[in-house]
Amino acid sequence: MAIWISIRYKSKLNAITQMVIVFTMNILEFILAQDLLLFGKFNFIFALIFIGLIYYNEFILNKRLNLQTR
């Protein structure tokens, strides 16, 4: 996946895959290992912020940059 990010190969699919993986991982962590999380229940909030950052970077910022270069 890191190579896909570096060469921008199917970037929208990559962003969606990243968001799903991070969300799924955090749900599993919240259910199975909540006592081991650094921020406890708030860890999920940081994950949602990270997912929002991925979404913003790929679907909003990237779209704006592509419109400016045309």
Beta strands, then each sheet from edge to edge (+ up, - down):
end
